[in-house]
Amino acid sequence: MADTAPDVWASVAYAAAALNATLPAALTADPSHLSWPLEQLFQHLKPRPDQRDFAKFDQLVAKHYRTLNTFDQTQLYPGIRDLLRDLETRGICNVVVSLKPQAALDRIVVNKDWQSLFTAVYGIDWFGPQATKTTAIRQVLTDTHYPGPFLYIGDSGTDVSAARANGLLCLGVTYGDGDVTTLRQEKPWQCVSNVDQLKAKLLGREQENATGF
């Protein structure tokens, strides 16, 4: 959907700087590392902080991402805006299900003027702090009344397994931030490597009053 990696790394860099540390450039050059647990990223800080500083690091990443990050570098992948508008005109709902903070998601949508592109955007605050991608999808399916059929689109192995656990097909995109090897290992319905292929798959499966996640 959108390339958020530079802005997410900015929040991590903010927290690292507060500990007088940085992350190796080779690590931040690969956006798939953003799928790592935050503690794993903490282990790669140079120089290595005291383990007792992890709580501070965690809090600072959250603070920057929720309240300070302006998401200046976040951009829709080329062609996505037109695709979302095309889907909307065909009666297809475009719903975002994310474990990112709701305040940050809302700020991205407003700052980027994306309000008209999505039917709804759901973040972790909507699901509760213990939510997983599996339970988040289940809650949206249970508590809302979007028309089916449904198709889930994701770039990680977790996306695929969470969709499957809820009885949904998952269309994997290999141009996102997720680890492509892990994505393919989970055996999504199909994979696409660019937005043109994504458009072909979505419109090929077009049905009235459908919903895409």
N, C-alpha and C positions, 0 to 999 in steps of 0.2 A: 504493500500500500504506500508506505512512505519511508524514506531513509531518515531515521532519527539518530543513527549512530554517533555523528559528530557531537550532537548536543548531549547525549547520554554520557559520552566520554568526558564532556566538559564538567558534568556534575561529579564524576569520579575524580577528575583532576583537581577540582576545587577542594574536595575532602583530603586528597593526598597532599596538596600544598599546605594545608593547615597542619599536617604532621611533618612538614619539611621533607616530603618524599615525592616521587614521581613513579609513573609506570613506564616500563621500557617501550620505546617507539615501535619495536617489532610486534609487541603484544597489542597495542592499540590500533595498529594498522589492519588488524583482522577483526571485523565487526562480529564474527561468530563468538569471540571471547566475551561478548556482552551477555551471552547465555550462561556464563559461569556464575555460580553463587558469589555474592559479594565478598564473602570471606576468602574465597579462592583468589580473587583479584587482590585482596589485601595482602595475601601471602607473597605476591609478586612485586610489592612496592620496594623501591630502592631509594635510600637505604631502608632496610627492613625495620619498621617500627616495633615497639614492644607490643606483644599480643594483647595486653590490657588496653591498648588504644583502639582496638577494633570497634568497640561500642561507639566511641567518638566518631570514628570514620563512617560507620553505618549511619549515624545521626546526621552527619554533615552532608553525605550523599543525598539523603532524603530531604534535608532542608533545601539544598540547592535545587534539586529536581522539582520539588513541590512549589517553592516560593521565589526562587531567584532566576532560574533558567528561563530565558526569553525565547528559546528554540529558534533562534535566527537561522540556523543552518538546516533545520528540518524541512524536507521538501518531498512532495509527492513524486513517485517515480514517473518519468515521462509517459504520458498517455493515460495515466490513472484517472485524472480529473475528467477527461472526456468519456472514459469507460463508465465511471460512476454515474455521470449524467445520463448516458445512454441507457444504463440499467434502470435508472429511476423513471425515465420516460416510458419504459416497458412494464412498469408496475412492480419492479423488483426492489425489495427493501435492502438497503445496505447498512448492516449493523456491525459495530465494532465491539468485540468482547476482549478486554485486556485486564491484566493484573497490575497495570500501572496505576498510580494515584489518580483519582477522579479530577482533582484540582489541576493537575498537570495536563491531563488529556483535554479538559475543557479550555485551558489556556492555549494549548496548541491549536485547537479547532477555531477559537475566536481570533487569535493572532494571525492565523493563516487564512481566515475568511473561508473556512471549510464547512460552515454550518449547513449549507444547502446540499452538501454532498452525501450526508449520512442521515439515515432515519433515526438512529440513536447511537450513543457512545457510552458504553458501560465500563467503569473502572473498578478497582479493588474495593473502594469504599461502598460500592453498591452491593458487593457480594459478602463482605466481611473479611477481616485480616487473615483468617485461616483458609481462605478459598484457594483452590487449585484451578487450573484451566478446566479440568473435568467438571468440577462442581459449579464453576462459573457458567459454563455452557448449559449445564442442566438447569440452573436457576433461571436463565433467560428463557429456555424452552418451556419451563413450568410456569413462570410468573408473568409472562407476556403473551400476547396473542398475535404474534406475527404469523402470516400464512405460510404454509409449506408449499412445495417441498423445500428442504434446506440444503445448502452446500457450504461447508466450512473451508476457508482458505487460510493457509498458514505456511510458515517457513521453518518450522522446527519439528523435531520428532515428537515433542510433547503435544504440539498442535494435532498431529495425526492421531496419537493414542487417545487424546481427550475427545476428539471428534468421534472416533470409533466407539469409545465407551458410552457415548450418547446416541449411537445408532446413526451417525451422520457420515456421509462421504467427506473426505478431506482432499482438496486439490492443493498439492504442494507447490510452492514457488521457490525456485532455487536462487533467485536474485535478491533475496532478503538478507537479514542479519543472521539467520539461523545456520547451524552447521549442516551442510548439504548431505554429508555422509550419514549423519544420524537421522536426518529427514527421510532419506531413501530407505534406510534400514527398517523404518516403521511401516513401509509399504503403503504410502498414500494411494488414493484412487488413481490419480495420475499426477505427473509433475510438468511444470512449464518453466522455461528459463528466461522468458521476457514477457512484457506486457502484451505484445501482439498475440503471443500464444495464449495468454490468459484470456484475452478478449474472445479469441476463437472458441476456446473451451466453454466460456460462460454463455456466449450467445448461441453456441451449438446446443447447450442444454437449456436454452431459454424456455421458461414456462411462465404463464401469467400468474401474478400474485405469489411469486416465490420470494425467498429471503436468502441473502448471502451474508455469511459472517466473515 
